[in-house]
Amino acid sequence: MSEQEIELMDYLRVIWKRRWLIVGGTLVSMIAALVVSLIQPEMYQTTLDLKIGQVWQNPIDDPNLVAAVINNEPFLDKVRQKTGLSYTAYEMKKSKTVVAKVVDKAPLLVNVVAREHSPKKAVELAETVADLIILEHQPRFEELISEYIRYEKELESQVQVMQRELQELETILKRQHTNPQVDASDLVLFQSQLEGKKGQLVNFIRELRDVKNNNTSKSRSDNTRVIFPPPIPENHVNPKSGLNMMIAAIIGLMVFLLLAFFLEYLDQVKHKER
């Protein structure tokens, strides 16, 4: 047998000799992890997606800045006061009670994760975060969109004026057609001016249509809003008893294996001293 095979046999002999210590110690570690998991309060988690408002597809706020604001203590303190949480904003930040981040594939979406000891409280927490951000963005959105609404009304007024002018011109043209004293070249010139006015009116109507679309379409102009409301969580995310027991089993096995070899080493030292 080679030296490696001899060493391997020695290791296996020690493991077999101390098997009850190793197995028992590992089981005790797993039971301890289970007990700790059962003692810990359950934590439920929910999420929502908050779409940052925009005016004519221009964001009214930087999504990264919004996420940073949500994650900071001053904002968390507002959330704490609204929801009546007993712990401090610092504790909320440390325990990640509320965490926000920008969604990678949708730059205008801010994903908010809320964790609490009851499903309903987790949902309330997420909704409170969204409500505070929406309330903060509302005046900014209204201020920006009001300028475009005024522009829309100005365009409507111009279109109405041009329509009246065209009606008057068409009436005059009809009269000139029946008047034998009007020269044909004058009629052609007048008709050309009329057609030019009609072209201008068409352009104004198109611009008005585009402005209305930008002002009213939610995909182009809308205040910050919740896209996907937070679902009520059915299962808790913490404590993870199974995972904790698995980790405890691995650590316990390693520790008691080392302890078995250490005890075997001490036995050999005592044997040599005799």
C-alpha angles and dihedrals in degrees: 000000000000124000091253091055091048092051091048090051089050091052092048090048091054091047091050092046093051096034095122091052092050096043094042093047092049091050091049089052091051093048091049090051090050092050092049090049092051092049093051116089116252117255124207125199134202135170140205135187117230117199112210112234123250140191115213087347091304111124114240090213140017108262091212090053091049091052091048091050092051091051094051126094099242091059092041088053089057089051091048092052093047095049097037096236115174099216127078130259089250090055090048091053093045094049092041093237087160124022127174131189138164115258108245098220095039109045094189093055121091114196114213120198118195126188127191142151094258131041094235092048091052090053091046090051093052093046092049091054090051093046093052093050093045091049091050093050097045098083091045092051094047092049093052098042093047090069091056092044089055089050090051091053091049090052091049089052092049092049091051091049092049092048090054091047091051092051090052092048092049090051091050091047092053090052092049091051089059094044110091092197092066113097117237093233089056090052091052091049092047091048090051091053090049092052090049090054090050090052091051090049092051090052092049091049091050091049090048090051091051092047092050090049092051091047098048106029111099090212089061107029125020140122120255109288144169112265099182114023118220113270119222104255115236099192130042120244095207141080096034100201096181094049092044091052092048092051091046090050092053094046092043092050092051094046095048092044088056090045091051092053091045092052090048089052091052090050091053092049091051091047091054092049092057 
